[in-house]
Amino acid sequence: MTTNSFGRIQLACWVLGVNAENKLVYPNAASGARKYLLMCPNIDSADFVHEIIETNRDYFNCNREFILLISKNTCQELTIDQRVQLESTLFLFGIENSSIIVWEESEELEELFQNLIIDMIEENRQFDTLQGSSVVNIKLTKKIARDMGFQINKNNEITQQLDNLFFRVNIKTGQIFVEPGFCRDCQKSCPVNKKLCIIVDDYGYSNIPDLVNLRLIAVLVAIRDGSIKKLEGVENYREDLEYQIEKIIEKCKNCEKIKTN
């Protein structure tokens, strides 16, 4: 979230490198994006751009703006032939709203991002009345999760262990639960609400179809790499995942049903 003289905006930014696991996430990230920024590794990046777009051509919204960022540190000058080759690659996929920016100093990128924020705020005003409730694309999310090695049970749930915690992610409802290991063998109905609050924010562009899918995939990855406990809330510390998890564990430890076992 950023607040400046232009207004308050919540940005959902996905920074994806080119590797095997991230390529599985690209389709979901691409389908929900409002703008696409491709940070090209060098001046001869036409093949890189072609591969990324071709691999995800069914998911990219080609009516959106595509911006190719090329560092001047990797090249002395962008020749006309190289520019034409890059523009031809975009045109090949029907992308008409595009630009190629050669940057040198970090201040140039900061200015670019500020201008993007202005554009998004203006665009958001046009879409305020069109925003609907988020939905989960179950088929696509299941495919990505399975490709990443997660097992999905008949209830459309994925259970993932982190230390002595068991996280349960429901692909169909989008709900996420956590349970301490000492509760696993309890057969009694549980009075403790173990649902975690990891929501798609109402501000900015989070509130559109497919970003719920991104949230679920992001949560699964965060559980796998152990970073989920470090996720922070927006308004106060009670929204922090570490705090939420600690409170659930505390309530489970004080559960009367455990004490009577």
CYANA upper distance limits for C-alpha pairs under 8 A (distance plus 0.5 A):
  1 MET  CA      8 ARG  CA      7.93
  1 MET  CA      9 ILE  CA      6.37
  1 MET  CA     10 GLN  CA      4.82
  1 MET  CA     11 LEU  CA      6.45
  2 THR  CA      8 ARG  CA      6.47
  2 THR  CA      9 ILE  CA      6.23
  2 THR  CA     10 GLN  CA      7.03
  2 THR  CA     11 LEU  CA      8.33
  3 THR  CA      7 GLY  CA      6.38
  3 THR  CA      8 ARG  CA      4.98
  3 THR  CA      9 ILE  CA      7.12
  4 ASN  CA      8 ARG  CA      7.10
  6 PHE  CA    117 ILE  CA      8.41
  6 PHE  CA    118 ILE  CA      6.92
  6 PHE  CA    121 ILE  CA      8.34
  7 GLY  CA    121 ILE  CA      7.92
  9 ILE  CA    117 ILE  CA      8.24
  9 ILE  CA    121 ILE  CA      7.53
  9 ILE  CA    203 TYR  CA      6.85
  9 ILE  CA    204 GLY  CA      5.75
 10 GLN  CA    201 ASP  CA      8.03
 10 GLN  CA    203 TYR  CA      5.78
 10 GLN  CA    204 GLY  CA      5.06
 10 GLN  CA    205 TYR  CA      7.61
 10 GLN  CA    206 SER  CA      8.15
 11 LEU  CA    204 GLY  CA      6.56
 11 LEU  CA    205 TYR  CA      7.29
 11 LEU  CA    206 SER  CA      8.04
 12 ALA  CA    205 TYR  CA      7.55
 12 ALA  CA    206 SER  CA      6.89
 14 TRP  CA     29 ALA  CA      7.54
 16 LEU  CA     22 ASN  CA      6.72
 16 LEU  CA     26 TYR  CA      8.22
 17 GLY  CA     22 ASN  CA      7.10
 18 VAL  CA     22 ASN  CA      6.97
 18 VAL  CA     23 LYS  CA      7.22
 19 ASN  CA     23 LYS  CA      6.68
 20 ALA  CA     24 LEU  CA      7.55
 21 GLU  CA     25 VAL  CA      7.61
 21 GLU  CA    148 MET  CA      7.42
 22 ASN  CA     26 TYR  CA      6.81
 23 LYS  CA     27 PRO  CA      8.23
 24 LEU  CA    144 ILE  CA      6.51
 24 LEU  CA    147 ASP  CA      7.60
 24 LEU  CA    148 MET  CA      7.84
 25 VAL  CA     29 ALA  CA      6.76
 25 VAL  CA    144 ILE  CA      7.31
 25 VAL  CA    217 ILE  CA      8.34
 26 TYR  CA     30 ALA  CA      6.23
 26 TYR  CA     56 ASN  CA      7.60
 27 PRO  CA     31 SER  CA      6.78
 27 PRO  CA     56 ASN  CA      6.34
 27 PRO  CA     59 TYR  CA      6.00
 27 PRO  CA     60 PHE  CA      8.16
 28 ASN  CA     32 GLY  CA      7.34
 28 ASN  CA     59 TYR  CA      7.90
 28 ASN  CA    140 LEU  CA      8.24
 28 ASN  CA    141 THR  CA      8.36
 28 ASN  CA    210 ASP  CA      7.28
 28 ASN  CA    211 LEU  CA      8.49
 28 ASN  CA    213 ASN  CA      7.51
 28 ASN  CA    214 LEU  CA      6.84
 29 ALA  CA     33 ALA  CA      6.98
 29 ALA  CA    210 ASP  CA      8.49
 29 ALA  CA    211 LEU  CA      8.24
 29 ALA  CA    214 LEU  CA      7.01
 30 ALA  CA     56 ASN  CA      8.03
 30 ALA  CA     59 TYR  CA      6.24
 30 ALA  CA     60 PHE  CA      5.64
 30 ALA  CA     61 ASN  CA      7.96
 31 SER  CA     59 TYR  CA      5.37
 31 SER  CA     60 PHE  CA      6.03
 31 SER  CA     61 ASN  CA      7.02
 31 SER  CA    210 ASP  CA      7.34
 32 GLY  CA    208 ILE  CA      7.86
 32 GLY  CA    209 PRO  CA      7.45
 32 GLY  CA    210 ASP  CA      6.02
 32 GLY  CA    211 LEU  CA      6.54
 33 ALA  CA     61 ASN  CA      8.29
 34 ARG  CA     64 ARG  CA      6.65
 34 ARG  CA     65 GLU  CA      8.05
 35 LYS  CA     64 ARG  CA      6.32
 35 LYS  CA     65 GLU  CA      5.73
 35 LYS  CA     66 PHE  CA      6.76
 35 LYS  CA     67 ILE  CA      8.41
 36 TYR  CA     64 ARG  CA      8.01
 36 TYR  CA     65 GLU  CA      6.79
 36 TYR  CA     66 PHE  CA      5.30
 36 TYR  CA     67 ILE  CA      6.63
 37 LEU  CA     66 PHE  CA      6.57
 37 LEU  CA     67 ILE  CA      5.33
 37 LEU  CA     68 LEU  CA      6.46
 37 LEU  CA     69 LEU  CA      7.49
 38 LEU  CA     49 VAL  CA      8.14
 38 LEU  CA     66 PHE  CA      8.11
 38 LEU  CA     67 ILE  CA      6.74
 38 LEU  CA     68 LEU  CA      5.43
 38 LEU  CA     69 LEU  CA      6.52
 39 MET  CA     68 LEU  CA      6.67
 39 MET  CA     69 LEU  CA      5.28
 39 MET  CA     70 ILE  CA      6.80
 40 CYS  CA     45 SER  CA      6.43
 40 CYS  CA     48 PHE  CA      7.96
 40 CYS  CA     49 VAL  CA      8.19
 40 CYS  CA     68 LEU  CA      7.12
 40 CYS  CA     69 LEU  CA      6.32
 40 CYS  CA     70 ILE  CA      5.78
 40 CYS  CA     71 SER  CA      8.22
 41 PRO  CA     45 SER  CA      7.21
 41 PRO  CA     70 ILE  CA      7.49
 41 PRO  CA     71 SER  CA      8.22
 41 PRO  CA     74 THR  CA      8.31
 42 ASN  CA     70 ILE  CA      7.00
 42 ASN  CA     71 SER  CA      7.62
 42 ASN  CA     74 THR  CA      6.02
 42 ASN  CA     75 CYS  CA      7.54
 43 ILE  CA     70 ILE  CA      7.29
 43 ILE  CA     74 THR  CA      7.20
 43 ILE  CA     75 CYS  CA      6.46
 43 ILE  CA     78 LEU  CA      7.52
 43 ILE  CA     82 GLN  CA      8.14
 44 ASP  CA     82 GLN  CA      7.81
 45 SER  CA     49 VAL  CA      6.71
 45 SER  CA     86 LEU  CA      8.09
 46 ALA  CA     50 HIS  CA      6.50
 46 ALA  CA     85 GLN  CA      7.10
 46 ALA  CA     86 LEU  CA      5.78
 46 ALA  CA     89 THR  CA      7.25
 47 ASP  CA     51 GLU  CA      6.57
 48 PHE  CA     52 ILE  CA      6.79
 49 VAL  CA     53 ILE  CA      6.68
 49 VAL  CA     86 LEU  CA      8.34
 49 VAL  CA     89 THR  CA      7.93
 50 HIS  CA     54 GLU  CA      6.32
 50 HIS  CA     89 THR  CA      6.68
 50 HIS  CA     90 LEU  CA      8.33
 51 GLU  CA     55 THR  CA      6.41
 52 ILE  CA     56 ASN  CA      6.91
 53 ILE  CA     57 ARG  CA      5.83
 53 ILE  CA     60 PHE  CA      7.96
 53 ILE  CA     93 PHE  CA      8.23
 54 GLU  CA     93 PHE  CA      8.42
 56 ASN  CA     60 PHE  CA      6.66
 57 ARG  CA     93 PHE  CA      8.14
 62 CYS  CA     93 PHE  CA      8.23
 62 CYS  CA     94 GLY  CA      7.10
 62 CYS  CA     95 ILE  CA      5.70
 62 CYS  CA     96 GLU  CA      8.30
 63 ASN  CA     95 ILE  CA      7.23
 63 ASN  CA     96 GLU  CA      7.96
 63 ASN  CA     97 ASN  CA      7.49
 64 ARG  CA     97 ASN  CA      7.24
 65 GLU  CA     97 ASN  CA      5.54
 65 GLU  CA     98 SER  CA      6.05
 66 PHE  CA     95 ILE  CA      8.14
 66 PHE  CA     97 ASN  CA      6.91
 66 PHE  CA     98 SER  CA      5.12
 66 PHE  CA     99 SER  CA      7.11
 67 ILE  CA     98 SER  CA      6.13
 67 ILE  CA     99 SER  CA      5.55
 67 ILE  CA    100 ILE  CA      6.44
 67 ILE  CA    101 ILE  CA      7.75
 68 LEU  CA     98 SER  CA      8.31
 68 LEU  CA     99 SER  CA      6.83
 68 LEU  CA    100 ILE  CA      5.28
 68 LEU  CA    101 ILE  CA      6.60
 69 LEU  CA    100 ILE  CA      6.76
 69 LEU  CA    101 ILE  CA      5.58
 69 LEU  CA    102 VAL  CA      6.52
 69 LEU  CA    103 TRP  CA      7.60
 70 ILE  CA     74 THR  CA      8.30
 70 ILE  CA    100 ILE  CA      8.11
 70 ILE  CA    101 ILE  CA      6.72
 70 ILE  CA    102 VAL  CA      5.28
 70 ILE  CA    103 TRP  CA      6.79
 71 SER  CA     75 CYS  CA      7.65
 71 SER  CA    102 VAL  CA      6.16
 71 SER  CA    103 TRP  CA      5.60
 71 SER  CA    104 GLU  CA      6.34
 72 LYS  CA     76 GLN  CA      6.71
 72 LYS  CA     77 GLU  CA      7.83
 72 LYS  CA    102 VAL  CA      6.27
 72 LYS  CA    103 TRP  CA      6.04
 72 LYS  CA    104 GLU  CA      5.54
 73 ASN  CA    104 GLU  CA      6.90
 78 LEU  CA     82 GLN  CA      6.88
 78 LEU  CA     83 ARG  CA      7.10
 78 LEU  CA    102 VAL  CA      8.44
 79 THR  CA     83 ARG  CA      6.77
 80 ILE  CA     84 VAL  CA      6.57
 81 ASP  CA     85 GLN  CA      6.63
 82 GLN  CA     86 LEU  CA      6.83
 83 ARG  CA     87 GLU  CA      6.61
 83 ARG  CA    100 ILE  CA      8.37
 84 VAL  CA     88 SER  CA      6.39
 85 GLN  CA     89 THR  CA      6.78
 86 LEU  CA     90 LEU  CA      7.07
 87 GLU  CA     91 PHE  CA      6.64
 88 SER  CA     92 LEU  CA      6.49
 89 THR  CA     93 PHE  CA      7.51
 90 LEU  CA     94 GLY  CA      7.16
 90 LEU  CA     95 ILE  CA      5.75
 90 LEU  CA     96 GLU  CA      7.87
 90 LEU  CA     98 SER  CA      8.21
 91 PHE  CA     95 ILE  CA      5.72
 91 PHE  CA     96 GLU  CA      6.81
103 TRP  CA    108 GLU  CA      6.76
103 TRP  CA    109 LEU  CA      7.55
104 GLU  CA    108 GLU  CA      7.57
105 GLU  CA    109 LEU  CA      7.74
106 SER  CA    110 GLU  CA      6.86
107 GLU  CA    111 GLU  CA      6.72
108 GLU  CA    112 LEU  CA      6.77
109 LEU  CA    113 PHE  CA      6.67
110 GLU  CA    114 GLN  CA      6.68
111 GLU  CA    115 ASN  CA      6.73
112 LEU  CA    116 LEU  CA      6.76
113 PHE  CA    117 ILE  CA      6.71
114 GLN  CA    118 ILE  CA      6.92
115 ASN  CA    119 ASP  CA      6.82
116 LEU  CA    120 MET  CA      6.62
117 ILE  CA    121 ILE  CA      6.63
118 ILE  CA    122 GLU  CA      6.80
119 ASP  CA    123 GLU  CA      6.55
120 MET  CA    124 ASN  CA      6.29
121 ILE  CA    125 ARG  CA      6.97
121 ILE  CA    204 GLY  CA      8.42
122 GLU  CA    126 GLN  CA      7.49
123 GLU  CA    127 PHE  CA      7.10
124 ASN  CA    128 ASP  CA      6.47
124 ASN  CA    204 GLY  CA      7.41
124 ASN  CA    205 TYR  CA      8.13
127 PHE  CA    131 GLN  CA      6.81
131 GLN  CA    207 ASN  CA      7.05
131 GLN  CA    208 ILE  CA      7.03
132 GLY  CA    207 ASN  CA      7.44
132 GLY  CA    208 ILE  CA      7.11
133 SER  CA    207 ASN  CA      7.09
133 SER  CA    208 ILE  CA      7.45
133 SER  CA    209 PRO  CA      8.10
134 SER  CA    207 ASN  CA      6.38
134 SER  CA    208 ILE  CA      5.92
134 SER  CA    209 PRO  CA      5.41
134 SER  CA    210 ASP  CA      7.78
134 SER  CA    211 LEU  CA      7.89
134 SER  CA    212 VAL  CA      6.83
135 VAL  CA    208 ILE  CA      8.42
135 VAL  CA    209 PRO  CA      5.87
135 VAL  CA    210 ASP  CA      7.26
135 VAL  CA    212 VAL  CA      7.02
136 VAL  CA    141 THR  CA      8.27
136 VAL  CA    171 ILE  CA      8.12
136 VAL  CA    172 LYS  CA      7.28
136 VAL  CA    173 THR  CA      8.03
136 VAL  CA    174 GLY  CA      7.59
136 VAL  CA    209 PRO  CA      7.66
136 VAL  CA    210 ASP  CA      6.91
136 VAL  CA    212 VAL  CA      6.40
136 VAL  CA    213 ASN  CA      6.22
137 ASN  CA    141 THR  CA      6.58
137 ASN  CA    210 ASP  CA      7.12
137 ASN  CA    213 ASN  CA      7.09
138 ILE  CA    142 LYS  CA      6.42
138 ILE  CA    171 ILE  CA      6.91
138 ILE  CA    172 LYS  CA      6.57
139 LYS  CA    143 LYS  CA      6.80
140 LEU  CA    144 ILE  CA      6.82
141 THR  CA    145 ALA  CA      6.58
141 THR  CA    171 ILE  CA      7.76
141 THR  CA    213 ASN  CA      6.51
141 THR  CA    217 ILE  CA      7.96
142 LYS  CA    146 ARG  CA      6.53
142 LYS  CA    152 ILE  CA      8.21
142 LYS  CA    171 ILE  CA      7.74
143 LYS  CA    147 ASP  CA      6.56
144 ILE  CA    148 MET  CA      6.74
144 ILE  CA    217 ILE  CA      8.42
145 ALA  CA    149 GLY  CA      7.03
145 ALA  CA    150 PHE  CA      5.96
145 ALA  CA    151 GLN  CA      8.31
145 ALA  CA    217 ILE  CA      7.45
146 ARG  CA    150 PHE  CA      5.55
146 ARG  CA    151 GLN  CA      6.87
146 ARG  CA    152 ILE  CA      8.01
150 PHE  CA    158 ILE  CA      7.37
151 GLN  CA    158 ILE  CA      6.52
151 GLN  CA    159 THR  CA      8.25
152 ILE  CA    156 ASN  CA      6.27
152 ILE  CA    157 GLU  CA      5.91
152 ILE  CA    158 ILE  CA      5.44
152 ILE  CA    159 THR  CA      8.41
153 ASN  CA    157 GLU  CA      5.97
153 ASN  CA    158 ILE  CA      7.10
155 ASN  CA    170 ASN  CA      8.35
156 ASN  CA    170 ASN  CA      6.34
156 ASN  CA    171 ILE  CA      6.03
156 ASN  CA    172 LYS  CA      6.59
157 GLU  CA    168 ARG  CA      6.98
157 GLU  CA    169 VAL  CA      5.96
157 GLU  CA    170 ASN  CA      4.87
157 GLU  CA    171 ILE  CA      6.44
157 GLU  CA    172 LYS  CA      8.40
158 ILE  CA    168 ARG  CA      6.13
158 ILE  CA    169 VAL  CA      5.63
158 ILE  CA    170 ASN  CA      6.99
158 ILE  CA    171 ILE  CA      8.10
159 THR  CA    166 PHE  CA      7.13
159 THR  CA    167 PHE  CA      6.08
159 THR  CA    168 ARG  CA      5.02
159 THR  CA    169 VAL  CA      6.98
160 GLN  CA    166 PHE  CA      6.28
160 GLN  CA    167 PHE  CA      5.70
160 GLN  CA    168 ARG  CA      7.03
160 GLN  CA    220 LEU  CA      8.43
160 GLN  CA    223 ILE  CA      7.70
160 GLN  CA    224 ARG  CA      7.99
161 GLN  CA    165 LEU  CA      6.23
161 GLN  CA    166 PHE  CA      4.99
161 GLN  CA    167 PHE  CA      6.63
161 GLN  CA    223 ILE  CA      8.33
162 LEU  CA    166 PHE  CA      6.83
162 LEU  CA    167 PHE  CA      8.08
162 LEU  CA    223 ILE  CA      7.10
162 LEU  CA    224 ARG  CA      7.74
162 LEU  CA    226 GLY  CA      7.32
164 ASN  CA    180 PRO  CA      6.62
164 ASN  CA    181 GLY  CA      5.69
165 LEU  CA    178 VAL  CA      7.18
165 LEU  CA    179 GLU  CA      6.27
165 LEU  CA    180 PRO  CA      5.15
165 LEU  CA    181 GLY  CA      6.08
166 PHE  CA    178 VAL  CA      6.10
166 PHE  CA    179 GLU  CA      5.67
166 PHE  CA    180 PRO  CA      6.74
166 PHE  CA    181 GLY  CA      7.14
167 PHE  CA    176 ILE  CA      7.65
167 PHE  CA    177 PHE  CA      6.14
167 PHE  CA    178 VAL  CA      4.88
167 PHE  CA    179 GLU  CA      6.94
167 PHE  CA    223 ILE  CA      8.26
168 ARG  CA    176 ILE  CA      6.21
168 ARG  CA    177 PHE  CA      5.50
168 ARG  CA    178 VAL  CA      6.67
169 VAL  CA    174 GLY  CA      7.55
169 VAL  CA    175 GLN  CA      6.60
169 VAL  CA    176 ILE  CA      5.09
169 VAL  CA    177 PHE  CA      6.99
169 VAL  CA    216 LEU  CA      8.00
169 VAL  CA    220 LEU  CA      8.29
170 ASN  CA    174 GLY  CA      5.86
170 ASN  CA    175 GLN  CA      5.85
170 ASN  CA    176 ILE  CA      6.83
171 ILE  CA    175 GLN  CA      8.08
171 ILE  CA    216 LEU  CA      7.85
174 GLY  CA    212 VAL  CA      7.68
174 GLY  CA    216 LEU  CA      7.30
175 GLN  CA    195 LYS  CA      7.64
175 GLN  CA    196 LEU  CA      8.27
176 ILE  CA    195 LYS  CA      6.26
176 ILE  CA    196 LEU  CA      6.13
176 ILE  CA    197 CYS  CA      8.21
176 ILE  CA    198 ILE  CA      8.26
177 PHE  CA    194 LYS  CA      5.84
177 PHE  CA    195 LYS  CA      4.76
177 PHE  CA    196 LEU  CA      6.00
178 VAL  CA    194 LYS  CA      6.15
178 VAL  CA    195 LYS  CA      7.07
178 VAL  CA    196 LEU  CA      7.46
178 VAL  CA    245 ILE  CA      7.79
178 VAL  CA    248 ILE  CA      8.47
179 GLU  CA    183 CYS  CA      7.23
179 GLU  CA    184 ARG  CA      7.98
179 GLU  CA    194 LYS  CA      7.03
179 GLU  CA    248 ILE  CA      8.31
179 GLU  CA    249 ILE  CA      8.06
180 PRO  CA    184 ARG  CA      7.74
180 PRO  CA    249 ILE  CA      6.78
180 PRO  CA    252 CYS  CA      8.25
183 CYS  CA    252 CYS  CA      8.02
186 CYS  CA    258 ILE  CA      8.44
188 LYS  CA    257 LYS  CA      8.13
191 PRO  CA    255 CYS  CA      8.36
192 VAL  CA    248 ILE  CA      7.96
192 VAL  CA    251 LYS  CA      7.20
192 VAL  CA    252 CYS  CA      7.10
192 VAL  CA    255 CYS  CA      8.22
193 ASN  CA    248 ILE  CA      8.01
194 LYS  CA    248 ILE  CA      6.63
196 LEU  CA    241 LEU  CA      8.18
196 LEU  CA    244 GLN  CA      7.34
196 LEU  CA    245 ILE  CA      8.20
197 CYS  CA    239 GLU  CA      7.83
197 CYS  CA    244 GLN  CA      8.48
200 VAL  CA    206 SER  CA      6.16
200 VAL  CA    207 ASN  CA      7.06
200 VAL  CA    211 LEU  CA      7.99
200 VAL  CA    212 VAL  CA      7.24
200 VAL  CA    215 ARG  CA      7.87
201 ASP  CA    206 SER  CA      6.19
201 ASP  CA    207 ASN  CA      7.29
202 ASP  CA    206 SER  CA      6.93
202 ASP  CA    207 ASN  CA      6.29
203 TYR  CA    207 ASN  CA      7.90
206 SER  CA    211 LEU  CA      6.65
207 ASN  CA    211 LEU  CA      7.77
210 ASP  CA    214 LEU  CA      7.05
211 LEU  CA    215 ARG  CA      6.69
212 VAL  CA    216 LEU  CA      6.86
213 ASN  CA    217 ILE  CA      6.80
214 LEU  CA    218 ALA  CA      6.41
215 ARG  CA    219 VAL  CA      6.54
216 LEU  CA    220 LEU  CA      6.79
217 ILE  CA    221 VAL  CA      6.77
218 ALA  CA    222 ALA  CA      6.55
219 VAL  CA    223 ILE  CA      6.61
219 VAL  CA    228 ILE  CA      7.47
220 LEU  CA    224 ARG  CA      6.69
221 VAL  CA    225 ASP  CA      6.71
222 ALA  CA    226 GLY  CA      6.27
222 ALA  CA    227 SER  CA      5.45
222 ALA  CA    228 ILE  CA      5.22
223 ILE  CA    227 SER  CA      6.90
223 ILE  CA    228 ILE  CA      5.87
227 SER  CA    231 LEU  CA      7.53
228 ILE  CA    241 LEU  CA      7.41
229 LYS  CA    240 ASP  CA      8.42
229 LYS  CA    241 LEU  CA      5.80
229 LYS  CA    242 GLU  CA      5.22
229 LYS  CA    245 ILE  CA      8.39
230 LYS  CA    240 ASP  CA      8.06
230 LYS  CA    241 LEU  CA      7.17
230 LYS  CA    242 GLU  CA      6.94
231 LEU  CA    240 ASP  CA      6.57
231 LEU  CA    241 LEU  CA      6.11
231 LEU  CA    242 GLU  CA      7.98
232 GLU  CA    237 TYR  CA      7.85
232 GLU  CA    239 GLU  CA      7.16
232 GLU  CA    240 ASP  CA      4.76
232 GLU  CA    241 LEU  CA      6.79
233 GLY  CA    237 TYR  CA      6.96
233 GLY  CA    238 ARG  CA      7.89
233 GLY  CA    239 GLU  CA      4.86
233 GLY  CA    240 ASP  CA      5.15
233 GLY  CA    241 LEU  CA      7.90
234 VAL  CA    239 GLU  CA      7.55
235 GLU  CA    239 GLU  CA      7.68
236 ASN  CA    240 ASP  CA      7.99
237 TYR  CA    243 TYR  CA      7.60
238 ARG  CA    243 TYR  CA      6.45
238 ARG  CA    244 GLN  CA      7.17
239 GLU  CA    243 TYR  CA      7.64
239 GLU  CA    244 GLN  CA      7.29
240 ASP  CA    244 GLN  CA      6.87
241 LEU  CA    245 ILE  CA      6.53
242 GLU  CA    246 GLU  CA      6.63
243 TYR  CA    247 LYS  CA      6.71
244 GLN  CA    248 ILE  CA      6.84
245 ILE  CA    249 ILE  CA      6.73
246 GLU  CA    250 GLU  CA      6.61
247 LYS  CA    251 LYS  CA      6.67
248 ILE  CA    252 CYS  CA      6.63
249 ILE  CA    253 LYS  CA      6.64
250 GLU  CA    254 ASN  CA      6.87
251 LYS  CA    255 CYS  CA      6.62
252 CYS  CA    258 ILE  CA      8.46
253 LYS  CA    258 ILE  CA      7.85
254 ASN  CA    258 ILE  CA      8.06
254 ASN  CA    259 LYS  CA      7.99
255 CYS  CA    259 LYS  CA      7.11
256 GLU  CA    260 THR  CA      6.78
257 LYS  CA    261 ASN  CA      6.94
